[in-house]
């Protein structure tokens, strides 16, 4: 089994590595906020509304995760 790692090489420049880390943290927080927003919106729907769009309540977390993390 082969694994691929996509790690950008920023060299030994500490400033560039810190900036890259900060950007990664910002992106992770933005994705987490989008996940929470999507989850809350779907969770707020009634069972009838969920049924109308073909979603089961037990699938809400998976749908929110797929929406945010599976581009």
C-alpha positions, 0 to 999 in steps of 0.5 A, a space after each residue: 500500500 502506498 501513501 502520498 504526503 503533500 507537505 510543502 517545503 518551506 525551507 528553514 526560514 522560521 518566519 515562513 514556517 510560522 506563517 504557514 502554520 498560522 494559515 493552516 490554523 486559520 483554515 482549520 478554524 474556518 472549516 470547523 466553523 462551517 461544519 458547525 454552521 451546517 450541522 446546526 442548520 440541518 439539526 434545526 430542521 424538522 423531521 418532515 423537512 429532513 424527509 422532504 430533502 431525503 436526509 435522515 437525522 442520523 446522517 446529519 453529521 456525515 453530511 456536514 462533514 462531507 460538505 466541509 472536508 470532502 471538496 
